[in-house]
Amino acid sequence: MDLGGLTASLKGFEEDVRKATSGLDEAKFGYRLWEKDPSLWKMEADQQKIITNSLGWMDSTRKILPDIEKLFSFASELKDSGIRHVLLIGMGGSSLAPLVLLKSLGAQASGLPFSVVDTTNPAGILAVERKLPLAETLFIEASKSGTTIESRSLGEYFYNKVERLKSTEAGRNFAVITDPGSMLEKLAGDRSYRKIFLNYPDIGGRYSALSYFGLVPAALLGIDVSRMLERVFLMMEACGPGVPVDENPGIALGSAIGALTLKGLNKLTFMMPDAIGSLGMWLEQLVAESTGKDGTGVVPMTEPKVEPPEVYSADRLFVEFRIRSEPDPALEAKVNALRTAGLPVLTIVMRDRLDLGAQFFLWEIATATIGAVLLINPFDQPNVQETKTLTGKILEEVRREGRVPEATMELAEGPLRLYRAGGESSVRQALSSFFDQAQQGDYIVSLAYLNEDQPMIDALEKVRILIRDRLRMASGTGFGPRYLHSTGQLYKGGSNSGLFIILTTDAGEDAPIPEQPYTFGMLLRAQALGDYEALRKHRRRVLRIHLEGNAQEGVKALKEELKAILPR
């Protein structure tokens, strides 16, 4: 089956997809989308106002095109002034697109060494800090609202460090990307920051990859932004208003995903070459935060290593990415085995890694389309604020009491400490009771408030694979607090089909937050506890496990307990 130039193997579901695309064609979806008609999604006045103020991403690339040369001039200015490194500070939509570009394309010869920090974990923050030439680093704080607690805390932390070195000249090492009128714009002006990039206010964070939030980092990395945008314009033309739905790659892709989600295939599973593996994080945020609400949604999962067909449950829809200039025969063979077994697979072919810009736009169109098929507003995030509010209450108690309030620990064996374990008498019984709640069509995610280094990533991946293989159930891993600005909306606002294991540990070496009575370690714990309470408020199945001592050893101990209780 051909979907707007995308290859689709959808045995048994072709008619469902045809009906969906036909319905969108009859509704003149393409024309109305480009006219920015909010009634494609909702009829309520308050919802339409949100939607109308969220569609600037559709033409931001054309608006920003005249300023591209200024971005390259800015990069040259930095190098001439002695800047030797760039650190982007952001969360969610402000950091994920730059992170994809960094990991997939890297700093080019004409660019600057570049890092991204999007954590409140003190170990991760200190590891980044110790690699930086602080006095010769440009720190870019990226935040639409300018009030995001993670990026604000990090911004103050690094400003304090540079101010100690450069006194009143510290502002020359800082820039911001934000919306007009934000608190961050005022702060940057007051401190004489080197540069203020004001983004278009009618773009939501997760749709901002092709605005200043994505393109300033791209230019500083030395990426050929002009060529990348040429590819974007070609994709915009392919997804244009006059293109029939079944020939329109973005709308056809979204239509297929939406139609199959309604048929129960809501575990959207991305399979891609290692070269662009980080794209999965960006896709997960875009799809989950946009569609996970009103008790429905698409559950995106990235599968780093494709397994034989019998490993996967029947609720999967696979999306395979191929790079024509970097063929991966082993990956293609494994995906072909899924097709042969009758599993549904969509295949997207990129010319090379520079097509990432076009992929950003393709998936933004597709996600907007999924929203219309599912009858939800894909531009709001009604449940994201809940964790922020609960975290704020915990931090207020920290201000009063000088400590993070903890619930009573119920079970402790080895490095595993369980809270609200359901009255069981052992860790193994508590884990068994928790997993006994899993039903067909569910998914399980480990939400790790742990340091995101490679050994920890590898250890958690082994846990994920064990759960997936033993239960034949979609499983994933999210690092906190990043997932709060990404898949967290889905976990609370989507269908009640997730089981969540929140993993915490004690901070080793901590880091203070300037002008606050709490440290980054305390903030991270407050965020974990806040989200734990938010999930419980929505009656989600959630278990918190605290890892005493060495967190990596704690994850290994958890894996051994799971091996003992999960069916073979």
QUIWO-V695409 format. One record per pair of residues at least 6 apart in sequence whose C-alpha atoms are under 7 Angstrom apart, sorted by sequence separation. I is the first residue (numbers start at 1). GAP is how many residues later the second one is. If there is no record, write none. Layout:
((I	GAP) (I	GAP))
//
This chain:
((1	6) (2	6) (42	6) (107	6) (178	6) (208	6) (219	6) (245	6) (246	6) (260	6) (291	6) (292	6) (339	6) (371	6) (398	6) (411	6) (412	6) (424	6) (468	6) (512	6) (513	6) (536	6) (548	6) (1	7) (107	7) (163	7) (178	7) (218	7) (245	7) (291	7) (371	7) (411	7) (468	7) (491	7) (512	7) (513	7) (535	7) (547	7) (1	8) (162	8) (409	8) (410	8) (411	8) (422	8) (467	8) (511	8) (512	8) (39	9) (239	9) (409	9) (410	9) (421	9) (510	9) (511	9) (38	10) (141	10) (238	10) (239	10) (270	10) (288	10) (368	10) (394	10) (409	10) (410	10) (510	10) (185	11) (238	11) (239	11) (287	11) (288	11) (408	11) (410	11) (464	11) (510	11) (199	12) (288	12) (464	12) (38	13) (199	13) (287	13) (464	13) (38	14) (141	14) (413	14) (507	14) (411	15) (36	16) (284	16) (411	16) (99	17) (284	17) (175	18) (180	18) (36	19) (174	19) (175	19) (176	19) (177	19) (178	19) (179	19) (171	20) (174	20) (175	20) (176	20) (177	20) (178	20) (179	20) (171	21) (172	21) (173	21) (175	21) (176	21) (177	21) (178	21) (179	21) (180	21) (171	22) (172	22) (177	22) (179	22) (280	22) (95	23) (171	23) (320	25) (324	25) (86	26) (308	26) (318	26) (319	26) (320	26) (321	26) (322	26) (323	26) (324	26) (325	26) (85	27) (86	27) (87	27) (88	27) (89	27) (90	27) (91	27) (135	27) (317	27) (318	27) (319	27) (320	27) (321	27) (322	27) (323	27) (324	27) (325	27) (84	28) (85	28) (86	28) (87	28) (88	28) (89	28) (90	28) (134	28) (306	28) (309	28) (317	28) (318	28) (319	28) (320	28) (321	28) (322	28) (323	28) (324	28) (84	29) (85	29) (86	29) (87	29) (88	29) (89	29) (309	29) (323	29) (120	30) (135	30) (268	30) (443	30) (444	30) (445	30) (446	30) (447	30) (448	30) (449	30) (267	31) (268	31) (269	31) (270	31) (271	31) (442	31) (443	31) (444	31) (445	31) (446	31) (447	31) (448	31) (449	31) (146	32) (266	32) (267	32) (268	32) (269	32) (270	32) (271	32) (309	32) (443	32) (444	32) (445	32) (446	32) (447	32) (448	32) (449	32) (145	33) (266	33) (267	33) (268	33) (269	33) (270	33) (271	33) (447	33) (139	34) (140	34) (141	34) (142	34) (143	34) (144	34) (145	34) (267	34) (269	34) (138	35) (139	35) (140	35) (141	35) (142	35) (143	35) (144	35) (271	35) (137	36) (138	36) (139	36) (140	36) (141	36) (142	36) (146	36) (177	36) (145	37) (146	37) (261	37) (146	38) (500	41) (501	41) (502	41) (503	41) (504	41) (505	41) (499	42) (500	42) (501	42) (502	42) (503	42) (504	42) (505	42) (492	43) (498	43) (499	43) (500	43) (501	43) (502	43) (503	43) (504	43) (505	43) (496	44) (481	46) (492	46) (505	46) (269	47) (94	48) (267	48) (268	48) (269	48) (270	48) (271	48) (272	48) (94	49) (266	49) (267	49) (268	49) (269	49) (270	49) (271	49) (272	49) (87	50) (265	50) (266	50) (267	50) (268	50) (269	50) (270	50) (271	50) (272	50) (85	51) (86	51) (87	51) (88	51) (89	51) (90	51) (264	51) (265	51) (266	51) (84	52) (85	52) (86	52) (87	52) (88	52) (89	52) (90	52) (265	52) (83	53) (84	53) (85	53) (86	53) (87	53) (88	53) (89	53) (90	53) (447	53) (82	54) (83	54) (443	54) (444	54) (445	54) (446	54) (447	54) (448	54) (449	54) (450	54) (83	55) (273	55) (442	55) (443	55) (444	55) (445	55) (446	55) (447	55) (448	55) (449	55) (450	55) (442	56) (443	56) (444	56) (445	56) (446	56) (447	56) (448	56) (91	60) (90	61) (144	61) (89	62) (89	65) (142	71) (206	79) (449	79) (206	80) (287	80) (291	80) (291	87) (290	88) (290	89) (290	90) (289	92) (459	93) (460	95) (456	96) (459	96) (463	96) (470	96) (459	97) (470	97) (470	98) (384	104) (384	105) (383	106) (114	107) (112	108) (381	108) (111	109) (112	109) (383	109) (111	110) (383	110) (94	111) (111	111) (93	112) (97	112) (110	112) (250	112) (254	112) (258	112) (93	113) (108	113) (109	113) (250	113) (253	113) (254	113) (257	113) (107	114) (108	114) (251	114) (255	114) (93	115) (106	115) (107	115) (108	115) (250	115) (251	115) (254	115) (255	115) (258	115) (98	116) (250	116) (254	116) (258	116) (97	117) (101	117) (251	118) (255	118) (399	118) (404	118) (94	119) (98	119) (98	120) (404	122) (235	123) (231	124) (232	125) (419	125) (228	126) (232	126) (315	126) (418	126) (419	126) (228	127) (231	127) (235	127) (418	127) (229	128) (417	128) (418	128) (228	129) (232	129) (416	129) (417	129) (416	130) (417	130) (395	131) (416	131) (394	132) (415	132) (416	132) (415	133) (428	133) (432	133) (415	134) (391	135) (391	136) (416	138) (391	139) (415	139) (390	140) (387	143) (387	144) (71	145) (75	145) (56	146) (57	146) (55	147) (56	147) (72	147) (387	147) (54	148) (55	148) (71	148) (386	148) (53	149) (54	149) (61	149) (54	150) (57	150) (60	150) (61	150) (57	151) (60	151) (209	151) (207	157) (311	158) (313	159) (312	160) (313	160) (311	161) (104	171) (104	172) (103	175) (301	175) (100	178) (100	179) (97	185) (96	186) (297	193) (289	197) (292	197) (293	197) (297	197) (288	198) (289	198) (292	198) (295	198) (296	198) (297	198) (288	199) (294	199) (295	199) (296	199) (289	200) (293	200) (294	200) (295	200) (285	201) (288	201) (289	201) (292	201) (293	201) (285	202) (288	202) (292	202) (284	203) (34	207) (30	210) (31	210) (30	211) (31	211) (30	212) (25	219) (25	220) (21	224) (21	225) (21	231) (21	234) (20	235) (17	238) (17	239) (20	239) (4	242) (5	242) (17	242) (3	243) (4	243) (6	243) (16	243) (3	244) (4	244) (5	244) (4	245) (3	246) (4	248) (105	248) (3	249) (3	250) (54	325) (124	327) (51	328) (123	328) (9	330) (41	330) (121	330) (11	331) (41	331) (40	332) (11	333) (10	334) (41	334) (9	335) (10	335) (41	335) (42	335) (9	336) (41	336) (8	337) (9	337) (8	338) (7	339) (8	339) (6	340) (7	340) (6	341) (6	342) (157	356) (157	357) (156	358) (153	360) (120	361) (119	362) (119	363) (118	364) (123	386) (122	388) (122	389) (92	390) (91	391) (92	393) (91	394) (92	394) (122	398) (121	399) (122	399) (120	400) (121	400) (121	403) (120	404))
//
